[in-house]
C-alpha cells in the first residue's frame, strides 16, 4: 500500500473535502502500538454521518452528531524533519487481478513518488484511506479512489512530495 503525504497546512481542508465529496465507510482509531495499541473507535459508517471539526488544539471527530474522539494536533512549525511521518496521508489499497494485495517496497518508492498514483503499472485502487499516526493511529476508509495531485517537495528531500486532493 503506498501513501502520499498531505501538506501539513492543508490537512483539515483535505479531510473536509474527502468527507464532503466521498462517503466514508469505516473509521478506526487506536493508541499507537508502542503505547499499548488499545482500540478507541472502530465503527462501520454505513448509514452514519461522519464529521470533523476544529477544536482548540486539535480535531473533533463526530459520528451522527456525537463527538467520539478528540485528536490533539502536533505543532509542525518547530521542525518539520523531527515531526516527519506524523502528518496525514492518503493511502491507496490496491489488489492485483489474481487477488494479491499490492505492497510498495522501499526499492520501488522513488518510482511511485515520481510517477504518482496514476502510474499505469499499478493495480486499480479499491479503497482510499486517510491516515495519521502520532500518539494515535487514525484511519478513515473510503470505497474507491479519491484523486490526488502533487503540491511540492517536502523540505530537505529531493524525491519526496506533498500531495492534496484533486477535486
WOHU-V731968 format. One record per backbone hydrogen bond with DSSP energy under -1.0 kcal/mol. CO is the residue of the C=O (numbers start at 0). NH is the residue of the N-H. If there is no record, write none. Layout:
[[CO & NH] [CO & NH]]
//
This chain:
[[1 & 91] [3 & 89] [4 & 162] [6 & 9] [7 & 10] [9 & 13] [10 & 14] [11 & 15] [12 & 16] [13 & 17] [14 & 18] [15 & 19] [16 & 20] [17 & 21] [24 & 44] [25 & 140] [26 & 42] [27 & 138] [28 & 39] [28 & 40] [29 & 136] [31 & 34] [31 & 36] [32 & 35] [37 & 30] [40 & 28] [42 & 26] [44 & 47] [48 & 63] [50 & 61] [52 & 59] [54 & 57] [56 & 72] [57 & 54] [58 & 70] [59 & 52] [60 & 67] [60 & 68] [61 & 50] [62 & 65] [65 & 62] [68 & 60] [70 & 58] [78 & 82] [82 & 85] [87 & 5] [88 & 130] [89 & 3] [90 & 128] [92 & 125] [92 & 126] [93 & 101] [95 & 98] [99 & 95] [104 & 107] [107 & 111] [108 & 112] [109 & 113] [110 & 114] [111 & 115] [115 & 118] [118 & 121] [125 & 143] [126 & 92] [127 & 141] [128 & 90] [129 & 139] [130 & 88] [131 & 137] [134 & 31] [135 & 133] [136 & 29] [137 & 131] [138 & 27] [139 & 129] [140 & 24] [140 & 25] [141 & 127] [146 & 165] [148 & 163] [151 & 161] [153 & 156] [159 & 153] [161 & 150] [162 & 6] [163 & 148]]
//
